[in-house]
């Protein structure tokens, strides 16, 4: 190539070297899978009551029942399950739970089953040392009871919107301070879950190739979420004061004397009678 002064010139050798870059595979399983699943789980807390989750006949029928009565029935079912010493009652309630799951949408069924099996497996592992003390039925007993408890709780939380759950708590005359804590907690769990997913996406876009400080980055993500929670809590409290919130939740008067409520109350009474009978 000829330069400006007419003398031959040539490019430097480094310009002829290929600049193709293939980043090494990075092991980011902990950050992308564990924290990602945790963030998606948090983000789904306030997504209860979606149309595709309540499409089954059981959930459509339960939608006509008062939320306060459903919450009361959930508490009674959990208490009866854990107070009875005879496993026959647990087997009957487990059969009812599985029968209800069978007619629910696949997405809801998968969520309830995975959550129930995970907590039940953890409970049975905790009870494994009881085998050495001669209590051979303890792991299975805890597994069944944990699965029933988690399945009922997750099923209610996923099929009822969070605002109706809060109204249901107030309908049971739960103190306003407790209702306020539950309300803010549900909202912030959803917000923080989505914020964690956004931070993980930005971390993945900025991490090219092998990053040996991935665990430190995971700690930074959790720290940023904690700081964000602190700031958002202060901002939310100030906004609620500016809008005239006085710390009291006012809900419309509920109709308790309805046919769905009567049928649900009869099922609760039958469950209590069975728990007392089987002991």
C-alpha positions, 0 to 999 in steps of 0.5 A: 500500500502506498502512503501519502508521500509515495513510499510503500507502507504496511499494516502492523501485524496485530491488525491481521490477528483474528479478534474472534472471542469465545468465552469459556463456559462459566459455572453459574448454577447457584446464582442462575438456578437457585437464586432465580428459582427463589426470585420467581417463587417470591414474585408469584406470591401475589399472583393468586386468583389468576383465571387459569388457576381457578378454572376447575369446578372445585375452585369455581365452587369455592370462589362463592365461599367467604374468604374469612370462612375459608381461612378459618377452615384452613386453620381448623384443618391444620389443627385437626391434622396435627392434634390427632394421634390416629393416622386414619384421620390423616389418611382420610384427609390426604385422600380428600386433598389428592382428590381435589388436586386431581380436578384442578388445572395442571399448573396449579397441581404442579405448584401444589405438589412440588411445594408439598413434596419438598416441605414433606421430604424435609420434615421426614429427614428431620424426623429420621433420627427418631427411628433409632429411638424406636419410633418407626412411624414418625418420618411417614407421619410427618411426611403426610401431615406436612404434605397436607398442611402445605397443600391446603395452604398453597392451594388457598394462597394460589386461588385467592387474590391477596386483597381478598385474603387481607379482607378475609383476615379483617373479617375474622376480626384480626387486629389491624396491626397484624393485617397491616404486617401481612398486607405489606409483607405480601406486596413486598415479597412480590416486588422484591422477587421481581427486583431480584429477577431483574438484578440476576438478568443484569448480572448475567448480561455483565458476566461474560466468560468465566467469573471466579467471583460469582459467589460474591456477586450473589451476595451483592444481589442479595444485599441490593435487594435488602437495601431496596426493601428498606427504601421501598418500605419507607417510601410506601409508609410515607405514601400511605400516610399521604393518602390518608391511611390511619391504620384501620382496614375497612371492608364491606359487610360480608354475608355469612348466611349463604348456601355455599357458606352453609355447605362449607361450614357443614364440611368443617363440622364433619371434619371436626367430628371425624377428628374427635371420633378417630382421636 
